[in-house]
Amino acid sequence: MAQNPYVHLGWNPVTGEAGEVDKLRTQLTRSASALQTAYQKIDKLLGESSFWEGDAAVGFREALDGDLPKYMKDAHKSLTLAAGHLGTWHGGLTSRKELAHKYDAEAADHSGDLRTANSQHESAKQNPDLKLKDQKFAEGPELDAAQARLNAANSRLNEAVAAVNKAQAALDEVMRKARELESTHEAEARDLATKLKDSTKDLAPEEPGWLSKALSWIGDNLTDILSVLAAVAGLLALLCTGPFGVAFLLAAGALSLATMGSRLADPQVRASLADGFTKGEFDADFWENSVGLAGDALGAVPGVGAVTRGMNGAIQSTRAASEAVSAGQFLGRFADDTATAAGRIATAGSYNPVGDWVARAAGGSQAVRAGMDYISPVAGAVTSGYGLAADNVDALHRDAGGNSATGVDAVRGGLFDGPGALGIVGLTARALG
């Protein structure tokens, strides 16, 4: 525990080390200056394009662009404000400490005066002339002399009492000022804490909570998450029968459309596709995005086909009705026809023509035919899951793994999903005809 520097006051009314506050202020000032320099250099790099061109330069600028420069600029402003508040606090702290030392010196003086006054008071109380009041003297010079001595002793005692009261009052006043100084110091400390907190408000980025982190992660990985959900829904559509199978088939189609929309909403995906078609840059990103979009479209075909046939059935039923059909009745027919169409699509043999061919080559084995139905959805779930994991686990983020997943998706799209989608389109066209 630090020794109290105000021994005559008896406590420290102005806590805090001015030297440590100044060190912190200096550190914040230097950090703010470093952030400003870094921000200016990044801003310069983002603004200049002539000295460095090419894909590497574009990738470097894209990595720097976005929130980073803003955060650096805002953090510089935040630290500068905080350093200014600490500078003001340092000046006030130094002044209050000087005043506390002044009060401590005054307390020392008044304490000395009080001790002297108490000593004189004790001496005045011991004056033997005070006992003359209890004695009897004859009228005349002897009585007059005794009375004069008693009056002088009482006068010295009264003066001593007055000196004690004066010294005590002076000491009490210094203590009152010291307590008032302590209250002012605490109020200034609370005000500093509020200013330091406010200096970071809307400036330096705050550490997000778990909900913000979760939402941010979902936003960053939305396309991969939707792709995984679509693949899993497609697999469950095969595993489940009846209404559940129909529901999962429709969900897989809807999720595939959502995945396609999320993928196309990414400006980097659009830029990669545009570079491939306009500049001939058929790199790994181009093929990954192209195969992904094709897979999303093929995955949506069963659901879109069912909805299309359901809408067509509802329209035809409405036209054939002898009475006017309400909106509720139309929607009910649409839901029923869509569910019926989805059930037919899920069980149609043309949904997996390659599976039929392999089954015939194996002698018409139904076991082989049933197993072939699961190859594409299982592979889709695996590659989608790998893509999501690779984006979040550094150990999996390898070009070879990503290229392999793209290859698997291309093969299953060409051998299974593509022909199956053509079969569903044919069934839908015949139903509409």
C-alpha positions in Angstrom: 0.0 0.0 0.0 1.4 3.5 -0.9 2.3 5.7 2.0 -0.1 8.6 2.6 1.8 11.8 1.6 -0.5 14.0 3.6 0.3 12.8 7.1 -1.1 15.9 8.8 -4.4 15.6 7.1 -4.5 12.0 8.1 -5.8 10.7 4.6 -5.2 11.2 0.9 -8.0 13.4 -0.5 -6.4 13.4 -4.0 -5.6 9.8 -5.0 -3.8 9.0 -8.3 -0.3 9.3 -9.7 0.1 12.3 -12.0 3.3 10.7 -13.5 1.4 7.5 -14.5 -1.4 9.5 -16.0 1.1 11.4 -18.1 2.7 8.2 -19.2 -0.6 6.8 -20.3 -1.5 10.0 -22.1 1.8 9.9 -24.0 1.3 6.3 -25.0 -2.2 7.1 -26.3 -0.9 10.0 -28.2 1.8 7.9 -29.8 -0.7 5.2 -30.7 -3.0 7.7 -32.2 -0.2 9.1 -34.3 0.8 5.6 -35.5 -2.8 4.8 -36.5 -3.0 8.1 -38.4 0.2 7.3 -40.3 -1.0 3.8 -41.1 -4.4 5.1 -42.2 -2.7 7.7 -44.5 -0.5 5.1 -46.1 -3.4 2.7 -46.6 -5.5 5.5 -48.1 -2.6 6.3 -50.4 -2.2 2.7 -51.5 -6.0 2.5 -52.2 -5.9 5.7 -54.2 -2.8 5.0 -56.3 -3.0 2.4 -59.1 -0.2 3.3 -61.5 2.7 1.9 -59.5 1.2 -1.6 -59.0 -1.3 -3.4 -61.3 -2.6 -6.9 -61.9 -4.5 -9.4 -59.9 -2.2 -9.3 -56.9 -2.7 -5.5 -56.7 -6.5 -5.8 -57.0 -6.5 -8.5 -54.3 -4.3 -6.5 -52.1 -6.5 -3.4 -52.4 -9.7 -5.4 -51.9 -8.2 -6.9 -48.7 -7.4 -3.4 -47.4 -10.6 -1.8 -48.6 -13.8 -1.9 -46.5 -14.1 -1.3 -42.8 -10.3 -1.4 -42.0 -9.5 2.1 -43.0 -12.6 3.4 -41.3 -11.8 1.6 -38.1 -8.2 2.9 -38.2 -9.4 6.5 -38.7 -12.1 6.2 -36.1 -9.7 4.6 -33.6 -7.2 7.4 -34.2 -9.9 9.9 -33.4 -11.0 7.9 -30.3 -7.5 7.7 -28.9 -6.8 11.4 -29.6 -9.9 12.3 -27.7 -9.0 10.0 -24.8 -5.4 11.5 -24.7 -6.9 15.0 -24.6 -9.2 14.1 -21.7 -6.2 12.5 -19.8 -4.2 15.6 -20.5 -6.9 17.7 -18.9 -7.2 15.3 -16.0 -3.4 15.4 -15.5 -3.4 19.1 -15.2 -6.3 19.1 -12.8 -4.8 16.3 -10.8 -1.5 18.2 -10.5 -3.3 21.4 -9.3 -5.4 19.5 -6.8 -2.4 17.7 -5.4 -0.6 21.0 -5.0 -3.7 22.3 -3.1 -3.7 19.2 -1.0 -0.1 19.7 0.0 -1.0 23.3 0.9 -3.8 22.1 3.1 -1.5 19.5 4.6 1.1 22.2 5.5 -1.7 24.4 7.0 -2.9 21.4 9.0 0.6 21.0 10.3 0.8 24.6 11.4 -2.7 24.6 13.0 -2.0 21.3 14.7 1.2 22.8 16.2 -0.8 25.9 17.3 -3.4 23.7 18.8 -0.8 21.7 20.7 0.8 24.9 22.0 -2.6 26.3 23.0 -3.5 23.1 24.8 -0.2 23.2 26.6 -0.8 26.8 27.6 -4.3 26.0 28.7 -3.1 23.2 30.9 -0.5 25.6 32.4 -3.2 28.2 33.0 -5.4 25.7 34.7 -2.6 24.8 37.1 -2.0 28.4 38.2 -2.2 28.4 42.0 -3.7 31.9 42.0 -7.0 30.3 40.8 -7.4 28.8 44.3 -7.5 32.3 45.9 -11.2 32.4 45.2 -11.7 29.8 47.9 -9.7 31.7 50.5 -10.9 34.6 52.8 -9.0 37.8 53.2 -9.6 40.8 55.5 -10.7 44.0 54.0 -7.9 46.2 52.9 -4.7 45.9 50.9 -4.4 42.1 51.4 -7.8 41.4 49.8 -7.1 43.8 46.9 -3.8 42.1 46.2 -5.4 38.6 46.2 -8.3 39.8 44.0 -5.8 41.2 41.5 -3.9 38.0 41.3 -7.1 35.9 40.9 -8.3 38.2 38.1 -4.9 37.9 36.3 -5.1 34.1 36.6 -8.6 33.9 35.2 -7.7 36.2 32.4 -4.7 34.0 31.3 -7.1 31.0 31.5 -9.7 32.6 29.3 -7.0 33.6 26.8 -5.7 30.1 26.8 -9.2 28.7 26.2 -9.7 31.2 23.4 -6.4 30.2 21.8 -7.4 26.5 21.9 -10.8 27.3 20.3 -9.1 29.4 17.6 -6.5 26.8 16.8 -9.2 24.0 16.7 -11.4 26.1 14.5 -8.6 26.8 12.1 -7.7 23.1 11.9 -11.4 22.2 11.4 -11.6 24.7 8.5 -8.6 23.1 6.8 -10.1 19.7 7.2 -13.3 20.9 5.7 -11.5 22.3 2.7 -9.6 19.0 2.3 -12.9 17.0 2.4 -14.4 19.4 -0.2 -11.3 18.9 -2.3 -11.8 15.2 -2.1 -15.4 15.5 -3.2 -14.3 17.7 -6.2 -11.6 15.2 -7.1 -14.1 12.2 -7.0 -16.5 14.2 -9.2 -13.8 15.0 -11.7 -12.8 11.3 -11.7 -16.4 10.3 -12.5 -16.5 12.9 -15.2 -13.3 11.6 -16.7 -14.6 8.1 -16.8 -17.7 9.2 -18.6 -15.6 11.2 -21.1 -13.2 8.3 -21.8 -16.2 6.0 -22.4 -17.9 8.5 -24.7 -14.6 9.0 -26.6 -15.0 5.4 -27.9 -18.7 5.7 -28.7 -19.3 5.2 -32.4 -15.6 5.5 -33.0 -13.4 2.6 -32.1 -15.1 -0.7 -32.9 -16.4 -2.5 -29.9 -15.9 -6.2 -29.3 -19.2 -7.8 -30.5 -21.3 -10.0 -28.3 -22.0 -13.7 -29.1 -25.2 -12.8 -30.9 -23.4 -10.2 -33.1 -20.7 -12.7 -33.8 -23.2 -15.4 -34.7 -25.1 -13.1 -37.0 -21.9 -11.9 -38.6 -20.7 -15.5 -39.1 -24.1 -16.4 -40.8 -23.8 -13.4 -43.0 -20.3 -14.2 -44.0 -21.1 -17.9 -44.8 -24.7 -17.5 -45.9 -24.2 -19.0 -49.4 -22.4 -22.1 -48.0 -25.0 -22.5 -45.2 -27.9 -22.4 -47.7 -26.1 -24.8 -50.0 -25.6 -27.3 -47.1 -29.3 -27.0 -46.1 -30.4 -27.5 -49.7 -28.3 -30.6 -50.0 -29.5 -32.0 -46.7 -33.1 -31.3 -47.7 -32.6 -33.1 -51.0 -31.2 -36.1 -49.2 -34.1 -36.1 -46.7 -36.5 -36.0 -49.6 -35.2 -39.4 -50.7 -35.1 -40.8 -47.2 -38.6 -39.7 -46.2 -41.9 -40.8 -47.7 -45.3 -39.3 -47.9 -45.9 -35.7 -46.9 -42.5 -35.4 -45.3 -40.7 -36.4 -48.5 -42.8 -33.9 -50.5 -42.1 -31.1 -48.0 -38.3 -31.7 -48.1 -38.4 -31.8 -51.9 -40.1 -28.4 -52.0 -37.7 -27.1 -49.3 -34.7 -28.3 -51.3 -35.9 -26.4 -54.4 -36.6 -23.2 -52.4 -33.2 -23.4 -50.6 -31.4 -24.0 -54.0 -33.0 -20.9 -55.4 -32.0 -19.0 -52.2 -28.5 -20.3 -52.6 -28.4 -19.1 -56.2 -29.6 -15.6 -55.2 -27.1 -15.4 -52.4 -24.3 -16.5 -54.7 -25.2 -14.0 -57.4 -25.5 -11.2 -54.8 -21.8 -11.5 -54.1 -19.9 -8.9 -56.2 -16.8 -11.1 -56.2 -18.8 -14.0 -57.8 -20.2 -11.7 -60.4 -16.8 -10.3 -61.1 -15.2 -13.7 -61.5 -17.9 -14.8 -63.9 -17.7 -11.6 -65.9 -13.9 -11.9 -66.1 -14.2 -15.5 -67.4 -16.7 -14.7 -70.2 -15.2 -11.3 -71.2 -11.5 -11.7 -70.5 -11.1 -15.5 -70.8 -9.9 -15.8 -67.2 -11.2 -19.4 -66.6 -9.5 -19.8 -63.3 -10.4 -22.0 -60.3 -12.8 -19.3 -58.9 -14.6 -19.1 -62.3 -15.2 -22.8 -62.4 -16.2 -23.0 -58.8 -18.7 -20.3 -59.1 -20.0 -21.6 -62.5 -20.4 -25.1 -61.2 -22.0 -23.8 -58.0 -24.6 -21.8 -59.9 -25.3 -24.7 -62.3 -25.8 -27.0 -59.3 -28.1 -24.4 -57.6 -30.2 -24.3 -60.8 -30.4 -28.0 -61.1 -31.3 -28.4 -57.5 -34.2 -26.0 -57.9 -35.7 -27.9 -60.9 -37.7 -30.5 -58.9 -39.3 -27.8 -56.7 -39.9 -25.4 -59.5 -41.4 -28.2 -61.6 -43.8 -29.2 -58.8 -44.8 -25.6 -58.2 -45.3 -25.0 -62.0 -47.4 -28.1 -62.3 -49.4 -27.2 -59.2 -50.1 -23.7 -60.5 -51.2 -25.1 -63.9 -53.5 -27.7 -62.2 -55.1 -25.0 -60.0 -55.6 -22.7 -63.1 -57.1 -25.5 -65.1 -59.4 -26.5 -62.2 -60.5 -23.0 -61.8 -61.4 -22.6 -65.5 -63.4 -25.9 -65.4 -65.3 -24.9 -62.3 -69.0 -24.0 -62.8 -68.9 -21.4 -60.1 -66.6 -18.6 -59.1 -63.6 -19.8 -57.1 -62.4 -17.8 -54.1 -58.8 -17.0 -53.4 -58.8 -19.5 -50.5 -60.1 -22.2 -52.8 -57.6 -21.4 -55.5 -54.7 -21.6 -53.0 -56.0 -24.8 -51.6 -56.1 -26.4 -55.1 -52.7 -25.0 -55.8 -51.3 -26.5 -52.6 -52.9 -29.9 -53.3 -51.8 -30.0 -56.9 -48.2 -28.9 -56.0 -48.0 -31.7 -53.4 -49.3 -34.2 -55.8 -46.8 -33.1 -58.5 -44.0 -33.2 -56.0 -44.8 -36.7 -55.0 -44.9 -37.8 -58.7 -41.6 -36.1 -59.4 -39.9 -37.8 -56.3 -41.0 -41.2 -57.5 -40.6 -40.8 -61.3 -38.0 -43.1 -62.8 -36.7 -40.5 -65.1 -35.6 -38.5 -62.1 -32.3 -40.5 -62.3 -31.8 -41.9 -65.8 -28.2 -42.8 -65.1 -29.3 -44.9 -62.1 -31.7 -46.8 -64.5 -28.9 -47.4 -66.9 -26.5 -48.7 -64.2 -29.3 -50.9 -62.7 -30.0 -52.4 -66.2 -26.3 -53.0 -66.7 -26.2 -54.8 -63.3 -29.0 -57.1 -64.4 -31.9 -55.0 -63.3 -30.9 -55.0 -59.7 -33.3 -52.9 -57.6 -30.7 -52.6 -54.9 -28.2 -51.1 -57.3 -31.0 -48.8 -58.6 -31.9 -47.6 -55.1 -28.3 -47.1 -54.2 -27.7 -44.9 -57.3 -30.4 -42.6 -56.2 -28.3 -41.6 -53.1 -25.0 -40.9 -54.9 -25.7 -37.4 -56.0 -27.5 -36.0 -52.9 -24.9 -37.6 -50.6 -22.0 -36.2 -52.7 -23.8 -32.8 -52.7 -24.1 -32.8 -48.9 -20.4 -33.8 -48.6 -19.1 -31.1 -51.0 -21.3 -28.4 -49.5 -20.3 -29.3 -46.0 -16.6 -29.3 -47.1 -17.0 -25.8 -48.6 -18.5 -24.5 -45.4 -15.8 -26.1 -43.3 -13.0 -25.0 -45.6 -14.1 -21.3 -45.2 -13.8 -21.5 -41.4 -11.0 -24.0 -40.8 -7.6 -22.9 -42.0 -6.3 -26.5 -42.2 -9.0 -27.4 -44.8 -8.5 -24.2 -46.9 -6.4 -25.8 -49.7 -6.7 -25.3 -53.5 -6.6 -29.1 -54.0 -9.5 -29.8 -51.8 -11.6 -27.0 -53.3 -10.8 -28.1 -56.8 -11.7 -31.7 -55.9 -15.1 -30.6 -54.5 -15.7 -28.5 -57.7 -14.9 -31.6 -59.8 -17.2 -33.8 -57.8 -20.0 -31.3 -58.2 -19.4 -31.0 -61.9 -19.5 -34.8 -62.4 -22.6 -35.3 -60.4 -24.3 -32.4 -62.2 -23.4 -33.9 -65.6 -24.2 -37.5 -64.8 -27.1 -37.3 -62.4 -28.7 -33.9 -61.7 -28.5 -32.7 -65.3 -30.2 -35.7 -66.9 -32.6 -35.9 -64.0 -33.5 -32.2 -64.4 -34.1 -32.7 -68.1 -36.4 -35.6 -67.3 -38.4 -33.4 -64.8 -38.6 -30.6 -67.4 -40.0 -33.2 -69.9 -42.6 -34.4 -67.4 -43.6 -30.9 -66.5 -43.8 -29.9 -70.2 -46.1 -32.9 -70.9 -48.2 -32.1 -67.9 -48.6 -28.5 -69.1 -49.4 -29.7 -72.6 
